[in-house]
Amino acid sequence: MGYYSGPLLSASPIYGSTQAQIRPLSTYFYAFDSTDVRRDITLTTYSIDGANNQKGLLLSVLTDGKFRRDWRVPTLAGTGNCLGYNWPLIRFADVLLMFAETDNEINKGPTAAAVATLREVRQRGFGGSTTLGQIPTPANQTDMFNAIASERFLEFGGEGIRKYDLLRWNLLDTKITEARANLARLAGAQAPYTFVPASMYYRVTGGQVVWARSFYRPSPAATPTGTTAVAWRTAVTAALIANIASEYAPGKGKELLPFPQGTIDTNKNPGFKQNAGY
């Protein structure tokens, strides 16, 4: 963690090097409200070069950020890939949202306790603001489920939870299809992404990227003075979209991991067999 994941560090004399191989979908950036502080913790919009300067990234190559190497204390230069980070097996936010989900299923609709628990997680994402982090009270079980599913989507980015949430909800195929469609809308500047700029512009101040314009306004007619331009919406291409979950086929066993061969060899149940596709 922090070596294969996190922003790309190219032999930074302070922070060392990383591989930066975890690439969130471009639409995930815009799933967050602009005032949700989780966005810039979950996602990174910069890389760091050998002179220890940051560079702005294309929208198509954003990286995850929760376990980034350049946040390590103390810093660790070099190429060593063991940073001493502990993987979070479970977080309190997960406990809260599991309670809200279970309560909603048992009671066939939202209860005051479940709604309060959901809001506790959401308000934390907005710095504790009860105004910015407010959600309307869900009207029924379906609305409550959708609110919980959305909050888990935002809360646990980069933590290896999303796929298994979608599997147990039987929504993996639905959400993969939806993701491809949303990326196509983003690339085409179609609703709800009409505001997304074609390019973004940044300056490096004190070694750090400072974005010159809002991520939520169309590009200006000319490049702002003293800035570097990077492709933003235009970086989302048809080739990128076609590559999303390209090996996945619904109902072909790709949703599941294979059983170890030893398990198959020693299982005495005549009906037991390897999962499809392996």
C-alpha positions in Angstrom: 0.0 0.0 0.0 1.3 3.4 -0.9 3.7 1.9 -3.5 1.4 0.2 -6.0 -1.4 2.6 -5.0 -1.4 6.4 -4.5 -0.1 9.2 -6.8 2.8 8.6 -9.2 6.1 9.6 -7.5 9.0 9.5 -9.9 12.1 9.2 -7.8 11.1 12.1 -5.6 14.1 12.9 -3.4 11.8 13.3 -0.4 9.0 10.7 -0.9 10.6 8.1 -3.2 8.9 6.2 -6.0 5.6 4.5 -6.6 3.8 2.6 -9.3 0.5 4.4 -9.2 -1.5 1.5 -10.7 -4.9 2.1 -9.1 -7.0 4.3 -11.4 -10.5 5.3 -10.4 -13.1 5.9 -13.1 -13.2 9.5 -14.2 -16.9 9.7 -13.3 -16.1 8.9 -9.7 -14.5 12.3 -9.3 -17.9 13.9 -10.2 -19.9 11.5 -8.0 -18.7 13.6 -5.0 -20.3 16.9 -4.2 -17.8 19.8 -4.7 -17.9 20.5 -0.9 -17.4 16.8 0.1 -14.0 16.7 1.8 -13.7 13.0 1.0 -13.1 13.7 -2.7 -9.6 15.0 -2.4 -8.7 12.4 0.2 -10.0 9.5 -1.9 -8.6 10.8 -5.2 -5.4 12.5 -6.2 -5.1 14.9 -9.1 -1.3 15.3 -9.1 2.0 13.4 -9.6 5.5 14.3 -8.2 8.6 14.3 -10.3 12.3 13.8 -9.6 12.7 17.5 -8.7 9.9 17.1 -6.1 7.5 19.2 -8.1 3.9 18.3 -8.5 2.2 18.1 -11.9 -1.5 18.1 -12.7 -3.1 14.9 -14.1 -5.5 14.2 -16.9 -9.0 13.3 -15.7 -8.5 9.8 -17.2 -5.4 9.0 -15.0 -6.4 10.2 -11.6 -5.1 7.9 -8.8 -6.4 6.8 -5.4 -5.2 8.7 -2.4 -6.0 7.3 1.0 -2.8 5.4 1.3 -0.5 7.8 -0.6 3.2 7.5 0.0 3.7 11.3 0.2 1.6 11.4 3.4 3.8 9.0 5.2 5.3 10.2 8.5 8.3 10.1 8.6 8.9 10.4 4.8 10.7 7.5 3.1 12.8 8.1 0.0 13.9 5.4 -2.4 12.1 2.6 -4.1 11.3 0.4 -1.0 7.7 -0.8 -1.4 7.0 -1.7 2.3 5.7 1.5 3.9 4.4 -0.1 7.1 0.8 0.9 6.4 -1.9 -1.3 8.1 -4.9 -2.4 6.0 -8.2 -1.3 7.7 -10.2 -4.6 8.1 -13.2 -2.6 9.2 -14.0 1.0 9.9 -16.6 2.5 12.2 -18.3 4.1 9.2 -18.7 0.5 7.8 -20.3 -0.6 11.1 -22.7 2.4 11.0 -23.7 1.8 7.4 -24.1 -1.9 7.9 -26.5 -1.2 10.8 -28.5 1.3 8.7 -28.7 -1.3 5.8 -29.7 -4.1 8.1 -32.3 -2.0 10.0 -33.8 -0.9 6.7 -34.1 -4.5 5.5 -35.6 -5.8 8.8 -38.1 -3.0 9.2 -38.9 -2.8 5.4 -38.2 0.9 5.5 -36.3 3.7 7.1 -36.4 4.1 10.9 -35.3 7.2 12.8 -32.3 5.3 14.1 -31.1 4.1 10.7 -31.5 7.6 9.1 -29.6 9.2 12.0 -26.8 6.6 11.5 -26.6 7.3 7.8 -26.5 11.1 8.4 -23.7 10.6 10.9 -21.5 9.1 8.2 -22.5 11.7 5.6 -22.1 14.7 7.8 -18.5 13.6 8.7 -17.8 13.7 4.9 -18.7 17.4 4.9 -16.6 18.3 7.9 -19.4 17.8 10.4 -21.7 20.3 8.7 -25.3 19.4 9.3 -26.2 21.8 6.4 -23.9 20.7 3.7 -24.1 17.0 4.7 -27.9 17.0 5.0 -30.0 14.4 3.1 -33.8 14.4 3.0 -35.5 11.6 5.0 -35.9 8.7 2.6 -39.6 8.0 1.9 -39.5 4.2 1.7 -37.2 1.1 1.8 -36.0 1.6 -1.8 -35.0 5.2 -1.3 -33.2 4.3 1.9 -31.3 1.5 0.3 -30.3 3.8 -2.6 -29.1 6.4 -0.1 -27.0 3.9 1.8 -25.6 2.4 -1.4 -24.6 5.8 -2.6 -22.9 6.7 0.7 -20.9 3.4 0.7 -19.8 4.3 -2.8 -18.4 7.6 -1.6 -17.1 6.5 1.8 -15.1 3.5 0.9 -13.3 4.4 -2.4 -10.0 2.7 -2.7 -10.7 0.3 0.2 -11.6 -2.8 -1.8 -15.2 -3.0 -0.7 -17.3 -1.8 -3.7 -17.2 -5.0 -5.7 -18.4 -7.1 -2.8 -21.2 -4.7 -2.0 -22.4 -4.9 -5.6 -22.2 -8.7 -5.6 -24.3 -9.1 -2.5 -26.8 -6.6 -3.9 -26.8 -8.4 -7.3 -25.9 -5.1 -8.9 -22.4 -5.8 -10.4 -23.5 -6.1 -14.0 -26.0 -3.2 -13.6 -23.3 -0.8 -12.2 -20.6 -1.8 -14.8 -23.1 -1.1 -17.6 -24.1 2.1 -15.9 -20.5 3.2 -15.5 -19.7 2.7 -19.2 -22.8 4.7 -20.1 -21.9 7.5 -17.7 -18.3 7.7 -19.0 -19.7 8.0 -22.6 -22.0 10.9 -21.4 -19.0 12.5 -19.7 -16.9 12.2 -22.8 -19.7 13.8 -24.9 -20.4 16.6 -22.4 -23.9 15.3 -22.1 -26.2 15.6 -19.0 -25.4 15.5 -16.2 -21.8 16.3 -17.2 -22.4 19.4 -19.4 -20.5 21.6 -17.0 -17.3 19.5 -17.1 -14.4 21.5 -18.7 -12.7 20.1 -21.7 -9.3 21.1 -20.3 -8.0 22.1 -16.9 -5.2 24.6 -16.0 -2.8 24.7 -13.2 0.2 26.5 -11.7 2.9 25.0 -9.5 3.2 27.2 -6.4 5.7 26.2 -3.7 6.1 22.8 -5.4 2.4 22.0 -5.3 -0.3 22.0 -8.0 -2.8 24.9 -7.7 -5.7 24.5 -10.1 -6.4 27.8 -11.8 -10.1 27.2 -12.4 -13.1 25.3 -11.1 -13.6 21.7 -11.9 -17.3 22.6 -12.4 -17.1 25.3 -15.1 -16.6 24.9 -18.9 -13.1 25.8 -20.2 -12.3 29.4 -21.0 -11.8 30.6 -24.6 -8.0 31.0 -24.0 -5.5 29.4 -21.6 -5.1 31.5 -18.5 -1.8 33.3 -18.3 1.0 31.4 -16.6 -0.8 28.1 -16.4 -0.2 24.6 -17.9 -3.1 23.0 -19.6 -4.1 19.3 -19.2 -6.8 17.4 -21.0 -9.7 16.9 -18.7 -13.1 15.8 -20.2 -11.3 15.2 -23.6 -9.0 12.7 -21.9 -12.0 10.3 -21.5 -11.8 8.4 -24.8 -13.8 5.6 -26.5 -10.7 3.3 -26.0 -10.7 4.0 -22.3 -14.4 3.3 -22.0 -14.1 0.0 -23.9 -11.4 -1.2 -21.5 -13.7 -0.9 -18.4 -14.2 -4.4 -17.0 -13.4 -5.7 -20.5 -12.9 -9.3 -19.2 -16.2 -9.4 -17.3 -19.2 -11.3 -18.7 -22.3 -11.6 -16.5 -23.2 -15.0 -15.3 -19.9 -16.6 -16.4 -18.3 -17.0 -13.0 -16.2 -13.9 -13.1 -18.1 -12.5 -10.1 -16.6 -15.2 -7.9 -13.0 -16.3 -7.1 -12.0 -19.9 -7.8 -11.9 -22.6 -5.1 -8.3 -23.8 -4.4 -7.6 -27.1 -6.2 -6.9 -28.7 -2.8 -10.4 -27.8 -1.6 -11.9 -29.5 -4.7 -9.7 -32.6 -4.3 -10.6 -33.2 -0.7 -14.3 -32.3 -0.7 -16.5 -35.4 -0.4 -19.7 -33.8 -1.6 -20.4 -35.2 -5.1 -22.2 -32.1 -6.1 -19.3 -29.8 -5.2 -17.5 -28.3 -8.3 -15.3 -25.4 -9.3 -16.9 -22.1 -10.0 -17.7 -21.4 -13.6 -15.0 -19.9 -15.7 -12.0 -21.5 -14.0 
